[in-house]
Amino acid sequence: MALPANSPSDASMDRIKQQFLLFLKGVAMGAADVVPGVSGGTIAFVSGIYEELLDSIRSINIHALTVLKSQGFSAFWRAINGNFLFVLFSGILLSIASLARVVSYSLEHHPILIWSFFFGLIVASIIYIFRQLPHLRWQEWLGLWLGTLVALGVSFVPRVQGSDDLLAVFCAGAVAICAMILPGISGSFILLLLGMYPVMISAISDFQWQILLVFVLGCGCGLMVFSRVLSWLLHHHYSATISVLTGFLVGSLLIVWPWKESLEVMVDNKGREVMLSYHLLMPGTYGEVTGIDPNTIAAVGCMLFGLILVLALEYVGGKRKKL
């Protein structure tokens, strides 16, 4: 006997699909956060979960702890949207743990293709986010320019030498997590500015649990504070906030431009080179200056793939909002 169209079985399968899709979005966010110059917040925004993510994190507060004490764990879990946070952060953590080596290898051996993919992804993200603005008044244009200038300023700030001192690791986590949930400003890039990126990549690759634990604690503290600020801004000054976030993305395009001439390079404790300063070049000039094949056709293909991926995420995110 066939089950009716809206049977409990169908509802259960639909929930499983939604949870799996949410997990994949977490995986994509984690992969993006590993790369200096790309933000997991961008993935969250274009996939339609950004505001829910901020509101869920914001719900972890004194009131939720009161619910835990008075009504039990189940009520607490519902109050903080626990299923959403657990599935999403499971994907993020699994992605960071499993893809750190892969991303590090890819950036070392195929940097042009990797940066091209993220360049295309961010261009499409700019188009998508800018479309969320109902009206373009002077306030929106001002926010766009301010966000762009801030991102450009961040990209040209001199880098410093990092340290594996636990206090420095904690502070780096608290600062970097703020960028990780902002579209366009990469937490990994902030770690690079602080000189902590090689330290954290090595800690992940070698599973230095003390450094990782302290970093996670710093991230937790920073996330609790900053998510509340950003959530309040989105609820009370949506258009202006979206404009600034779009500006962050526009400014970040310089960071992820694929064809760069290294001016200053730092070698981490694993012998890997991390670019500190650079010139931006056109593909033809890049080949002449560096003697390296610019892979123009393949790079353009990767850019188009990034564009298509964002369109797919936008479509899936739109479908989810209608459920």
Protein Blocks (a to p, Z undefined) as FASTA:
>chain_A
ZZdfkbfklmmmmmmmmmmmmmmmmmmmmmmmmpghiafklmmmmnopmmmmmmmmmmmc
fklmmmmmmnojklmmmmnommmmmmmmmmmmmmmmmmmmmmmmmmmmmmmlmmmmmmmm
mmmmmmmmmmmpmbacfklmmmmmmmmmmmmmmmmgccddddfbfklmmmmmmmmmmmmm
pghiafklmmmmnopmmmmmmmmmnopaklmmmmmmmmmmmmmmmmmmmmmmmmmmmmlm
mmmmmmmmmmmmmmmombdcdfbdcddfkopacdfbdcdddfklmmmmnopafklmmmmm
mmmmmmmmmmmmmmmmmmmmmZZ
